[in-house]
Amino acid sequence: MSLRQYEGKRVRLIDVDGEIFEGRANDYVFPEDNEPEGVESITLYNCSNRPHPIEFFANEIKSIEVI
């Protein structure tokens, strides 16, 4: 999965627990820059069900789509 393609777009993300998040995807982080995870991540802002930005690592995402 390449999360970089979603940067700057409004997305619907479903995590591995089945929870749904909708927000603006920003702050893409390359795998080599993420420690200790070593996987890419992206942060969602303005989520309808979260007052603060939330970072998702690629291995925590079941699906993501542009809305």
HELIX and SHEET records of a PDB file:
HELIX    1   1 LEU A    3  TYR A    6  5                                   4    
HELIX    2   2 PRO A   31  ASP A   33  5                                   3    
HELIX    3   3 ALA A   58  GLU A   60  5                                   3    
SHEET    1   A 5 ILE A  54  PHE A  57  0                                        
SHEET    2   A 5 SER A  41  TYR A  45 -1                                        
SHEET    3   A 5 ILE A  20  VAL A  29 -1                                        
SHEET    4   A 5 ARG A  10  ASP A  15 -1                                        
SHEET    5   A 5 ILE A  61  VAL A  66 -1                                        
END                                                                             
